Amino acid sequence: MKITLQVSGIAIAAVMAGPAAVWAQGLGAEGSPVEITMIANEAFANQWQEQMVPEFQKVYPHINVVIDGVPYTELLAKSMLDATGPDPVYDIIIADDPWTPQLAQTGVLLDLKGEQVAGWTAPEFEWDDFYAAPLAASEWQGVQYGVPLRSNLLLMFVNKSLYEKAGLPAPTPELTWEQFFEQAPQLVQDTNGDGKVDAWAVDTYFLRDPLTPTIWQTIMNSNGGALLGEDGKAAFNNETGVAALETHKRLLEFAPPGAVSHGFNESLQAFRQGQVATMFTWGSVFKGTAVDPATTTLTPEQVGIQVMPVGSASAGAHRGIWSGVINNKSENAEAAWALLQWLSSKEGEAWQSNTLGVFPARRSTLDSTPESEWMAPVFEALKQGYEVAEQGQMWRPRTPKSDAVQQVLADEVSRALSGQIAAQEALDTAASRIDRLLD
């Protein structure tokens, strides 16, 4: 038997094998609820607890959910410590894009396509509906350990008003890096006529930060380069990698004064204040950048979003996916999968997108018309971005030592961007350190 509930204007379906079966077999019952616990990034944990959990419980009223919000910098370490303990607290871990290999290597994760979980999975779930790039974030060595819950991509934001003031057409997804730099000098401009430059062409990550190398890597990937070769060794300290790092550094010529110390917050503030024409950052900040007057001076009509400029191989878009994984020691694994399945289902993903502004990972969602008009250009950018990310393997290193690799890259890329050493020396040093790390 199948029942369908209407939640916030969309249908949320629960599949039942027989009368009251949805409340049996690990999903709780009247007077005997089950409780599942989740560890997640504090940036969205409270939002889920307050808004998502009540919607989930309209379908599964006998599953209680407790979400523990943890600062990002502490999240992986706390997740690993709990997951590998003899009596883990958390049934569900919400893992950032590069963490699945490290978690999976410990043997603590549940195979979500395994025989046991297959019996708990609704036919309507449709694994094939996910774009390959976001789904692959929680796959390791042929096993699917998670599902994408909050998708993200490194994208290009455009202040159309500043392009218009400079007498330039607004960029399109076909914009090449060569064209970008041809236009950049005109985008460094005096917009109020007082004789002083008050707007610049670009801002992004330049300081030492684990995410700064994603800018360089995306440029390199768009030119056909790779971070690691098939042998698992560093493959970036070559002509393509060096040219990409020099391109990243060249952006500083057209960025605001002091941009060498800019990262996520500084570049975001500059763009939202109308000081830069373009910004390379994570697409999930679009609402706060183009829609919410409490956080931005711009409007949706002024802000464009698209893939990063085109290199010799493709456009660019670096993947950043938050996935839900389940501890295989969980005594409430069926209930935990019920939550992850609901949250990542077609109906649950549409609810998240339309209600919370969360980026979807399913083709069916991205092919639909969002309830909020501002989401329409975001959907188009995500569709393009998922395709090029898959084509160019545009993601952080897929290895249990991913975080350590990223720290090495952060060290050496920042030294090159700040002018301490040349790009070739920086990448040679990074390659040597990473090869020793992965050996």
HUQUIPE-V909135 format. One record per helix or strand. SS is the DSSP state (H for helix, E for strand). FROM is the first residue (numbers start at 1). TO is the last residue. If there is no record, write none. Layout:
# HUQUIPE-V909135
{{SS & FROM & TO} {SS & FROM & TO}}
This chain:
# HUQUIPE-V909135
{{E & 2 & 7} {E & 10 & 15} {H & 21 & 23} {E & 29 & 29} {E & 32 & 32} {E & 34 & 41} {H & 42 & 59} {E & 63 & 70} {H & 72 & 83} {E & 92 & 95} {H & 97 & 105} {E & 109 & 109} {H & 115 & 118} {H & 123 & 125} {H & 127 & 129} {E & 130 & 130} {H & 132 & 136} {E & 139 & 140} {E & 143 & 144} {E & 146 & 150} {E & 153 & 159} {H & 160 & 165} {E & 176 & 176} {H & 177 & 187} {E & 189 & 189} {E & 199 & 203} {H & 212 & 222} {E & 228 & 228} {E & 234 & 234} {H & 239 & 254} {H & 259 & 261} {H & 264 & 272} {E & 276 & 282} {H & 283 & 290} {E & 303 & 306} {E & 308 & 308} {E & 310 & 310} {E & 316 & 316} {E & 319 & 319} {E & 322 & 327} {H & 333 & 344} {H & 346 & 356} {E & 362 & 362} {H & 363 & 366} {H & 375 & 392} {H & 402 & 417} {H & 423 & 438}}
